[in-house]
Amino acid sequence: MVDSKRQAKRATRAERRAAEEAALQAQAAQAAKERKQQTIIGIIVVAIVVVLVAVIGVVIYRNVTKSSTSATDNATAYSKMQSVETQPAKANDKGGFLISKDGYGKKTAKVPTVGIYMEPLCPGCASVNRQLDPTLVKMMNAGQLNLDLHFLNFQDNKSSDNYSNRAFNGAIYIAEHDSDPNHLMNYLSNIYAEDFQPGELDNYVSVNNSKLEKQAVKAGVSEDVAKAAFSGKNEYVEWLSASNDYTIARPELFSSSGAFSSPTLTINGTYWSLNNITLANTTMVDGFLKAVGLKSDQVGVEGSLPSIGANKKPIDITA
């Protein structure tokens, strides 16, 4: 009887040891499994980090490369513009023609300078001209702002007879040989008129030099200057093309898409997005006046000056 009890106890102890060993083995197996999982997770995390670093590196590289390429293109284009043999004397170092109530190249102090970048076949440029230019001209003549005009020709291939080159070579000639900037502004309004501006590509109908000459005379340009402006010599086309290439490579003129497009407006050197007019649910004139800080009943009133002056950025019209 005693032996039976001893045998039972030994069996119970053996079973406990076996159970403990089994538990330890299971625990060891679970630990090994967890270590393996952690190793796999670690490898995946490292791989993800490596990929992210690589992606970030590529993005940074592309951005830096793009920026570097843009800067190089801009510098090269500027150098080419400056090296053109026949250059308009009244153009500034960035290819613009500054006009004010006092004429060409004479900036009125303490007032904004509005840059306008335009192409003769551009429908949007015509729209801006028709809506905004009458206000701009009134303000300019009252000493309330300066205008900085930039002529482009990148749509010349959308005509069958080099219309952009001829139309804006003529504009430059007028600027060089007619001292009244209002004549130039009138000429621009004439060629952007709805009943004159030609279409593009398949919608283009040839416009000869005689028709452009008539628009210049209608604008107040003398017949002699108008005839010479559209004689066919196109003496400023090389400079016009070089100025165009420089302008469209200037990053400060890029829209939100990251590229240049026309029409482009700047106020005191700051890009002014025409999209803000839609966002603000206002008209182009009212939006512009708000941006420079001038009331509508002050337009053309000498001594009433825009609040942003000559150096401040345009006021946010969407706020």
Order of alpha helices (4+ residues) and beta strands (2+ residues): alpha-beta-beta-beta-alpha-beta-alpha-alpha-alpha-alpha-alpha-beta-beta-alpha-alpha
